[in-house]
Amino acid sequence: MNRNASDPHSSAMQEQIDCSEWRDLRDKVDAGGRFSEADADRLFASTDLNGLGLLANRATERKVGRRASYILNRYINYSNYCILSCQFCAFARKKRDADGFELSIDQMIEKARQALALGITELHIVGGLHPSLPFDYYTGLLRALKALDARLQLKCFTAIEVLHLSWLSRQSVRDTLLALKEAGLDSLTGGGAEIFNPSVRQAIARGKETAEEWADVHRTWHRLGGRSTCTMLFGHVESLADRVDHLRRLRALQDETHGFTGFVLLPYQPDNNAIGVRHAPTGFDVLRTIAVSRLYLDTIDHITAYWVGMGLKLAQVALHHGADDLHGTIVEEHIFHMAGTRAPQFQTEADMVRMIREAGRIPVQRNTFYEPIKVWEEGDALEGSASGLAPVRTGATSGSGPVGGDSEARPSG
């Protein structure tokens, strides 16, 4: 997207960058150049958050204009029983724990049915590495959910869950993914990436899959025609260099497969874990990390500000620091709330549209693959419904193109 030189807002931004330390990097953004690891190090080292935000916002608007997206989705965790004991995790339980849970397929279907009544288009399903659920529980669950509504997009399972299912079913990762895809899986989640540096993984998630194993699951899924998101859990024991290394590895995999639709930053939550870091990342650190990610991950089209992890107000600000997506309505979230987030459990569509408009962006309801379902132009109003989740439709009900007009559409998995 070309910037409008006659736009007073753009002109003011241009003048600020011209007078800042970022002039050479601004020229790189405008030329479509690629940021190096040294550039990322330099950005992380700066305390000029305003200048960094202007630079990242410039890169965002080149990709998607002034649009910002959200999705009508519902989180469902099928169980929190897990054979691992990751130090950072406040979600996992053992069978002996009184607050462990496990949902039957019928219970999952009922939750999905209730969510469909609210207008959701995606179910986001993850859980612990359950010690005894059989493989056909997972394939049966996917089939049952697709039978409920074939249009429902199923974004399920982290890379470590896929590896667990591979071991459980005694199949290769490829055959496991093929079986899940045949049963109805549309997209993998990006969870479990944490930080790729092995010493950091040992400190926060001992026994979890390696960075190479995480990448191989997503690589295999992408080669099968699937798409997924990717993540980074930051603000705990990692260094800024570890973050840059993490971004470098994600970008290298994206260069290879072109299978990531978006990057979701996950701020660390400090409660109820064994790490010993007792504070979440600051607002400055969150916004800085979002901005650097936007500038460095040039081939990943969308950056999500996960409002559950950073709070609604900071997520709004992030829309001017490199993010172009606020994630979704969520409805019911356990993992971050058990780790201490004070964010609400859910948002209505009216909330999402209002937050995006207040930030000066054009709201776009998207699907799982960041393709637009509805663009909320100025003056569009929500239908008067108790839930606030039903949008006024102005066209097709499934995505037909990218959220940003200049971005390449991603085929569905």
Secondary structure, DSSP 4 states (H G I P E B T S, - for coil): ----TT-HHHHHHHHHHHTSTTHHHHHHHHTTPPPPHHHHHHHHH---HHHHHHHHHHHHHHHHTTEEEEE-EEEEESB-B-S---TT-SS-B-TT-TT--B--HHHHHHHHHHHHHTT--EEEEE----SS--HHHHHHHHHHHHHH-TT-EEEE--HHHHHHHHHHHT--HHHHHHHHHHHT--EE--TT-S---HHHHHHHSTTSPPHHHHHHHHHHHHHTT-EEEEEEEESSS--HHHHHHHHHHHHHHHHHH--EEEEEEEE---SSSSS---SPPPHHHHHHHHHHHHHH-TT--EEEE-HHHH-HHHHHHHTTTT--EEEE--S---HHHHTT--S-S---HHHHHHHHHHTT-EEEEE-TTS-EEEE--TT------SSS--PPP-S-SS--S-SSTTSPPPPP-
